[in-house]
């Protein structure tokens, strides 16, 4: 399998993970906003200014989350288009023996030639 296809699969997987995570966070955020609205309405100690500040804070959090998701989607799409324009390459075949093993075998050859009787 070529490395470009592997990278595309990883990007697709990353997109699905991000979408699922944002969906879960969005549901949690909606539920938290509902609870906060009920609390704000029932809390007589809050002034109108405090209520407005809390609502603005919730809106900023929502906008920030949407902005972050858009940024992640844009960057993953850019990376995906970059891979689409690149030439496919083959995965590197594994070596038959590790470099350490090859050095060890070479050292054995050198010591064997040195130990020959004269």
C-alpha positions in Angstrom: 0.0 0.0 0.0 1.4 3.4 -0.9 2.1 6.0 1.8 -0.3 8.5 0.3 -3.2 6.2 0.6 -2.2 5.5 4.2 -2.0 9.2 5.0 -5.4 9.8 3.3 -6.9 7.1 5.5 -5.4 8.7 8.6 -6.8 12.1 7.7 -10.3 10.6 7.1 -10.0 8.9 10.5 -8.9 12.2 12.1 -11.8 14.0 10.6 -14.3 11.6 11.9 -12.8 11.7 15.4 -12.9 15.5 15.4 -16.5 15.6 14.1 -17.6 13.1 16.8 -15.8 15.0 19.5 -17.3 18.3 18.5 -20.8 16.7 18.3 -20.4 15.4 21.9 -19.0 18.7 23.2 -21.9 20.5 21.4 -24.5 18.4 23.1 -22.8 18.9 26.5 -22.6 22.7 25.8 -26.4 22.8 24.9 -27.3 21.0 28.1 -25.1 23.3 30.2 -26.6 26.4 28.6 -30.1 25.1 29.4 -29.1 24.5 33.0 -27.5 27.9 33.2 -30.6 29.6 31.8 -32.8 28.0 34.4 -30.4 28.9 37.1 -30.2 32.5 35.9 -34.0 32.9 35.8 -34.5 31.4 39.2 -31.6 33.3 40.9 -33.0 36.5 42.3 -29.6 37.7 43.5 -28.3 38.3 39.9 -28.5 41.7 38.5 -29.5 42.3 34.8 -25.8 43.1 34.1 -24.6 39.8 35.6 -27.2 37.9 33.6 -26.1 39.6 30.4 -22.4 38.9 31.2 -23.1 35.2 31.7 -25.1 35.0 28.4 -22.3 36.8 26.5 -19.8 34.4 28.0 -21.8 31.4 26.8 -22.1 33.0 23.3 -18.3 33.6 23.2 -17.6 30.0 24.2 -19.9 28.8 21.4 -18.3 31.0 18.8 -14.8 30.0 19.9 -15.8 26.3 19.6 -17.2 26.8 16.1 -14.1 28.8 15.1 -11.8 26.0 16.3 -13.8 23.3 14.5 -13.8 25.4 11.3 -10.0 25.9 11.6 -9.4 22.1 12.1 -11.6 21.3 9.1 -9.8 23.8 6.9 -6.4 22.6 7.9 -7.3 18.9 7.4 -8.8 19.8 4.0 -5.6 21.6 3.0 -3.5 18.7 4.1 -5.8 16.3 2.1 -5.5 18.5 -1.0 -1.7 18.5 -0.6 -1.7 14.7 -0.6 -4.0 14.7 -3.6 -1.4 16.7 -5.6 1.6 14.6 -4.4 2.9 11.6 -6.3 2.2 8.2 -4.7 5.2 6.5 -3.1 5.6 2.9 -2.1 6.2 2.0 1.5 9.8 1.1 2.3 10.4 -2.7 2.4 11.8 -3.9 5.7 15.5 -4.9 5.7 16.3 -8.6 5.9 18.5 -8.0 8.9 18.8 -5.0 11.2 21.8 -2.6 10.8 23.0 -3.7 14.3 23.0 -7.4 13.2 24.8 -6.5 9.9 27.5 -4.7 11.9 27.8 -7.7 14.3 28.2 -10.1 11.4 30.8 -7.8 9.8 32.8 -7.7 13.1 32.7 -11.5 13.3 34.2 -11.7 9.8 37.0 -9.2 10.7 37.9 -11.0 13.9 37.9 -14.4 12.1 40.4 -13.1 9.6 42.6 -11.7 12.3 42.7 -14.9 14.4 43.9 -17.2 11.5 47.2 -18.8 12.5 50.3 -17.7 10.6 
